């Protein structure tokens, strides 16, 4: 998995794409297959990144909103 820059819209798109990939793998190979589990772990990483960056986005938005 590539390292991605902290851009909320791109990160959200990556999360949605990874969700769809995981669903497809789960339907094709089963939920306990190594490919599905690996994809799930990658999705967890993306979700954790999104969660950890969220306060940064909110703070930046509030700062720039009042600055304008």
N, C-alpha and C positions, 0 to 999 in steps of 0.2 A: 504494500500500500504506500502511495506517495505521501510525502509531507505536504500539507496544504496551508495556504496563508489564511489568517483569520478574517475572512470576509463572510459576513453572515449569510448572504444570499447564496454564495457558492457552497458554503458549508451545508446549508439546508438542502441544496440540490444533491450534494454528495450523500447526505444522510438518506434522502428519499431513494436515490439510485441503489444504495447499499441495502435498504429495506426490501426493495423489489427483488434484488439479486438473492437475498436470503430466503425470501418466500419461494422463489423459483427453485432454489436448491433444496429447500425443505420438502416441497411437493415432489420433486424428482427423486431425491435420494433418501429422504426421511430426516427427521429432526435431530437424530443422534449421529448422523454421518459426519465424518471429519471435515468435509468441505462446508457443510452447513454450520457446524460449530465454529470453524475458522472465520467464516463470513460474519457470524453473530458476534464474535470477539472483535472483529474489525468495526462493526456497527457500534458496539459498546465504546470503542475508542473514539469514534466520531461524536457520539452522543456526550461522552465525558468532556471532550474538547468544547463542544457547543455549550455545555453547562458551565464550564469553567470560564468561558469568554463572555457569557451573557452579561454579567455585571459590568464588564468593560464596555460593551456596546451601549448599555443603558446609560452609563456615566458619560460616555462620549456624546451620545445623543442629547442628553440634558445639557451638557456644557455648551455644545454648539448651538442648541436651540436658543438658549438665553444669551449667547454671544451675538447672534444675528440680529 
